[in-house]
Amino acid sequence: MAVQQNKKSPSKRGMHRAHDFLAAPATAIEPTTGEVHLRHHVSPNGYYRGKKVVKTKSDE
């Protein structure tokens, strides 16, 4: 049977559980299309901060 060699301190125990309390990622709404996307990322339609920055298949 396995026996721990050293006791884990409350601080280290809290660090081990830190990922349990992560919040949902921050999202933003594109002002021109109204799409929801991750903040500081280009929206699926290719817009960033109200301007078209990436050419998509629907543009052709």
N, CA and C atoms as an extended XYZ file, in Angstrom:
180
Properties=species:S:1:pos:R:3:atomname:S:1:resname:S:1:resid:I:1 pbc="F F F"
N         0.836       -1.193        0.000 N   MET     1
C         0.000        0.000        0.000 CA  MET     1
C         0.875        1.249        0.000 C   MET     1
N         0.498        2.259       -0.783 N   ALA     2
C         1.281        3.480       -0.885 CA  ALA     2
C         1.052        4.372        0.326 C   ALA     2
N         2.150        4.936        0.828 N   VAL     3
C         2.093        5.851        1.958 CA  VAL     3
C         2.843        7.117        1.563 C   VAL     3
N         2.218        8.276        1.813 N   GLN     4
C         2.868        9.524        1.448 CA  GLN     4
C         4.112        9.752        2.290 C   GLN     4
N         5.129       10.352        1.672 N   GLN     5
C         6.376       10.587        2.376 CA  GLN     5
C         6.320       11.886        3.175 C   GLN     5
N         5.690       12.919        2.608 N   ASN     6
C         5.582       14.218        3.289 CA  ASN     6
C         4.133       14.692        3.216 C   ASN     6
N         3.733       15.448        4.252 N   LYS     7
C         2.389       16.008        4.279 CA  LYS     7
C         2.302       17.180        3.307 C   LYS     7
N         1.215       17.251        2.543 N   LYS     8
C         0.995       18.371        1.614 CA  LYS     8
C         0.396       19.531        2.404 C   LYS     8
N         1.037       20.702        2.323 N   SER     9
C         0.595       21.864        3.089 CA  SER     9
C        -0.735       22.383        2.536 C   SER     9
N        -1.495       23.139        3.342 N   PRO    10
C        -2.761       23.700        2.857 CA  PRO    10
C        -2.593       24.565        1.610 C   PRO    10
N        -1.454       25.284        1.519 N   SER    11
C        -1.206       26.121        0.351 CA  SER    11
C        -1.074       25.262       -0.906 C   SER    11
N        -0.262       24.212       -0.829 N   LYS    12
C        -0.072       23.336       -1.989 CA  LYS    12
C        -1.358       22.580       -2.313 C   LYS    12
N        -2.125       22.222       -1.299 N   ARG    13
C        -3.401       21.546       -1.526 CA  ARG    13
C        -4.355       22.468       -2.283 C   ARG    13
N        -4.349       23.771       -1.946 N   GLY    14
C        -5.179       24.738       -2.641 CA  GLY    14
C        -4.752       24.919       -4.083 C   GLY    14
N        -3.432       24.883       -4.341 N   MET    15
C        -2.926       24.998       -5.708 CA  MET    15
C        -3.364       23.798       -6.545 C   MET    15
N        -3.416       22.644       -5.923 N   HIS    16
C        -3.825       21.422       -6.620 CA  HIS    16
C        -5.283       21.526       -7.076 C   HIS    16
N        -6.095       22.205       -6.295 N   ARG    17
C        -7.518       22.314       -6.594 CA  ARG    17
C        -7.873       23.582       -7.363 C   ARG    17
N        -6.877       24.373       -7.756 N   ALA    18
C        -7.130       25.679       -8.350 CA  ALA    18
C        -7.951       25.589       -9.634 C   ALA    18
N        -7.773       24.543      -10.436 N   HIS    19
C        -8.465       24.455      -11.717 CA  HIS    19
C        -9.957       24.183      -11.565 C   HIS    19
N       -10.403       23.776      -10.388 N   ASP    20
C       -11.818       23.479      -10.170 CA  ASP    20
C       -12.676       24.737      -10.197 C   ASP    20
N       -12.088       25.894       -9.986 N   PHE    21
C       -12.865       27.110       -9.827 CA  PHE    21
C       -12.666       28.100      -10.969 C   PHE    21
N       -12.186       27.634      -12.118 N   LEU    22
C       -12.000       28.522      -13.252 CA  LEU    22
C       -13.351       28.975      -13.792 C   LEU    22
N       -13.417       30.237      -14.160 N   ALA    23
C       -14.655       30.790      -14.710 CA  ALA    23
C       -14.713       30.543      -16.214 C   ALA    23
N       -15.866       30.775      -16.802 N   ALA    24
C       -16.027       30.630      -18.245 CA  ALA    24
C       -15.175       31.690      -18.957 C   ALA    24
N       -14.696       31.403      -20.159 N   PRO    25
C       -13.869       32.391      -20.862 CA  PRO    25
C       -14.667       33.653      -21.197 C   PRO    25
N       -13.986       34.776      -21.180 N   ALA    26
C       -14.630       36.057      -21.464 CA  ALA    26
C       -15.014       36.130      -22.935 C   ALA    26
N       -16.220       36.557      -23.215 N   THR    27
C       -16.685       36.681      -24.593 CA  THR    27
C       -17.033       38.134      -24.899 C   THR    27
N       -17.052       38.437      -26.189 N   ALA    28
C       -17.388       39.788      -26.638 CA  ALA    28
C       -18.419       39.679      -27.752 C   ALA    28
N       -19.143       40.752      -27.989 N   ILE    29
C       -20.129       40.796      -29.069 CA  ILE    29
C       -19.595       41.727      -30.149 C   ILE    29
N       -19.518       41.205      -31.365 N   GLU    30
C       -19.034       41.995      -32.500 CA  GLU    30
C       -20.055       43.086      -32.816 C   GLU    30
N       -19.634       44.361      -32.851 N   PRO    31
C       -20.604       45.445      -33.049 CA  PRO    31
C       -21.290       45.439      -34.420 C   PRO    31
N       -20.618       44.979      -35.463 N   THR    32
C       -21.221       45.027      -36.800 CA  THR    32
C       -22.149       43.853      -37.072 C   THR    32
N       -21.746       42.642      -36.639 N   THR    33
C       -22.539       41.454      -36.962 CA  THR    33
C       -23.343       40.929      -35.778 C   THR    33
N       -22.982       41.337      -34.566 N   GLY    34
C       -23.680       40.848      -33.384 CA  GLY    34
C       -23.248       39.459      -32.956 C   GLY    34
N       -22.172       38.950      -33.547 N   GLU    35
C       -21.681       37.616      -33.204 CA  GLU    35
C       -20.966       37.616      -31.862 C   GLU    35
N       -21.061       36.498      -31.160 N   VAL    36
C       -20.346       36.321      -29.901 CA  VAL    36
C       -19.052       35.577      -30.210 C   VAL    36
N       -17.935       36.094      -29.703 N   HIS    37
C       -16.639       35.456      -29.922 CA  HIS    37
C       -15.746       35.701      -28.717 C   HIS    37
N       -14.615       35.005      -28.650 N   LEU    38
C       -13.658       35.225      -27.582 CA  LEU    38
C       -13.065       36.623      -27.699 C   LEU    38
N       -12.830       37.257      -26.554 N   ARG    39
C       -12.244       38.594      -26.568 CA  ARG    39
C       -10.855       38.544      -27.191 C   ARG    39
N       -10.488       39.573      -27.935 N   HIS    40
C        -9.193       39.711      -28.595 CA  HIS    40
C        -8.966       38.650      -29.669 C   HIS    40
N       -10.036       38.069      -30.195 N   HIS    41
C        -9.947       37.112      -31.288 CA  HIS    41
C       -10.857       37.569      -32.426 C   HIS    41
N       -10.527       37.135      -33.628 N   VAL    42
C       -11.340       37.459      -34.794 CA  VAL    42
C       -12.616       36.621      -34.731 C   VAL    42
N       -13.756       37.210      -35.103 N   SER    43
C       -15.019       36.485      -35.098 CA  SER    43
C       -15.048       35.493      -36.262 C   SER    43
N       -15.927       34.506      -36.236 N   PRO    44
C       -16.001       33.518      -37.324 CA  PRO    44
C       -16.251       34.129      -38.702 C   PRO    44
N       -16.891       35.292      -38.777 N   ASN    45
C       -17.129       35.949      -40.060 CA  ASN    45
C       -15.943       36.782      -40.528 C   ASN    45
N       -14.866       36.847      -39.736 N   GLY    46
C       -13.674       37.570      -40.139 CA  GLY    46
C       -13.612       39.009      -39.681 C   GLY    46
N       -14.463       39.404      -38.731 N   TYR    47
C       -14.469       40.786      -38.245 CA  TYR    47
C       -13.690       40.890      -36.934 C   TYR    47
N       -13.018       42.018      -36.753 N   TYR    48
C       -12.343       42.322      -35.499 CA  TYR    48
C       -12.538       43.802      -35.217 C   TYR    48
N       -13.142       44.109      -34.102 N   ARG    49
C       -13.435       45.482      -33.674 CA  ARG    49
C       -14.159       46.283      -34.749 C   ARG    49
N       -15.122       45.659      -35.396 N   GLY    50
C       -15.970       46.351      -36.351 CA  GLY    50
C       -15.435       46.437      -37.762 C   GLY    50
N       -14.247       45.900      -38.022 N   LYS    51
C       -13.664       45.961      -39.365 CA  LYS    51
C       -13.425       44.561      -39.902 C   LYS    51
N       -13.593       44.392      -41.209 N   LYS    52
C       -13.336       43.114      -41.867 CA  LYS    52
C       -11.824       42.949      -42.010 C   LYS    52
N       -11.256       41.918      -41.361 N   VAL    53
C        -9.804       41.743      -41.392 CA  VAL    53
C        -9.376       40.433      -42.049 C   VAL    53
N       -10.294       39.461      -42.169 N   VAL    54
C        -9.966       38.169      -42.761 CA  VAL    54
C       -10.990       37.846      -43.833 C   VAL    54
N       -10.501       37.415      -44.985 N   LYS    55
C       -11.393       37.038      -46.079 CA  LYS    55
C       -11.910       35.617      -45.809 C   LYS    55
N       -13.231       35.436      -45.823 N   THR    56
C       -13.822       34.132      -45.558 CA  THR    56
C       -14.414       33.549      -46.845 C   THR    56
N       -14.845       32.301      -46.780 N   LYS    57
C       -15.406       31.624      -47.944 CA  LYS    57
C       -16.681       32.310      -48.433 C   LYS    57
N       -17.454       32.876      -47.538 N   SER    58
C       -18.700       33.538      -47.920 CA  SER    58
C       -18.475       34.832      -48.690 C   SER    58
N       -17.257       35.390      -48.627 N   ASP    59
C       -16.944       36.637      -49.338 CA  ASP    59
C       -16.676       36.412      -50.825 C   ASP    59
N       -16.347       35.213      -51.218 N   GLU    60
C       -15.968       34.933      -52.612 CA  GLU    60
C       -17.127       34.910      -53.552 C   GLU    60
